[in-house]
Amino acid sequence: MSDGIEWIDAELGDGGFSLIMVKGISHEELAVYLGAQPGTLMDPGIAHEMLKLSHGSGSRDLPAYAMLGEADNGWAFAIESPDAGDRNYRLAPGRDLWSRHTAVSVLDTTMDPPVISVGVDGDRDWMFWEYTTDKTDHPLTRRLVAEGGFVERPDRVHRDDAADDVTMSDVYRVMGEYYGLTLPRQAIVDGRLPHAFTEPRTLVHPCARCPVCGDKRMLPYGGGSWGLGEHRLVCIYYKVRDIPGYPPQGCPGEISGPALAEAVREEPNPKYDNIRMPRDV
């Protein structure tokens, strides 16, 4: 029996969360896309003990981490804190992730209604924010109108403000059925899944302009290794589509190899000093 995703608002919504689901890759691969070093997944028991031992430091003083797993229908997923999407170190590999795969992102900060983005085979397919979508002819939108309590406006579809019983669980149910999404409810609620630190051990500060377009904002692309010669810098517009004055697929500018020695400034990430691991690890 499938758990679907209708339940995520009830189980995760109170504290906020960031969920990303990607089709056709493993959870180990997803961890690296999100910033983890390859081969650093922690067993759930070890992760729980580490968090308990490190609790005195406070969650904000620890490196960011994700809980990861795989659904039984070919989707890998990661659950993180709501601030996950704001981290510069994952923007460059994140754009590769969205340009190559089918992916679903749900961001619930508890301050505003959840924001949902869906890309299919690298193309943006559906978005939802403020209980609204402008994809008025999309089959998923039509289902929300037919069975989810949403109504049509001239240029958008919006939750019926007069219907107090229309909730995010309705949106998640219809969306989950449409895209074939399911998550292991009890394993997630109990935290019985691998964890990984997704914050780099070495902070990389770019100090160079893009060699193609000249923009001074470049992003580190480390693939999880974060060592000199093992990461590269890419333009802030790398794979950002349809920007006026740039190629349709975004600026291709990058710096890699020996040139990185003068293009970056590195420093150890002080948050890793606050980690207390179990002695038998």
Number of C-alpha atoms within 10 A of each C-alpha: 3 13 13 20 21 22 17 19 19 10 14 15 17 11 12 19 21 22 23 21 27 24 19 13 16 17 22 21 14 21 29 23 24 27 29 29 22 15 12 16 21 17 13 17 13 16 23 18 14 17 18 13 15 18 15 12 15 10 13 8 16 19 19 20 22 25 24 26 25 21 19 12 13 16 23 24 26 24 20 20 18 17 14 19 16 9 12 13 23 25 21 24 22 17 16 14 17 20 20 13 17 21 25 23 18 20 24 22 18 13 7 11 15 20 17 21 16 22 19 18 14 16 14 14 15 19 18 20 15 12 19 20 19 18 17 19 10 12 12 19 27 17 16 20 18 11 11 21 20 22 17 17 11 7 10 14 22 22 22 16 12 8 10 9 10 15 14 20 16 18 23 21 19 22 20 17 14 12 12 14 24 21 24 16 17 11 11 17 12 9 16 17 21 21 26 27 23 23 23 23 22 16 18 24 16 20 16 19 20 22 14 12 14 12 15 14 15 26 26 26 25 25 22 25 18 22 15 17 14 14 19 24 28 26 27 22 24 22 20 17 14 12 13 8 9 15 14 12 14 18 22 18 19 19 20 17 12 10 12 19 12 10 18 17 13 14 10 12 14 13 16 16 13 17 17 16 16 15 6 5 6
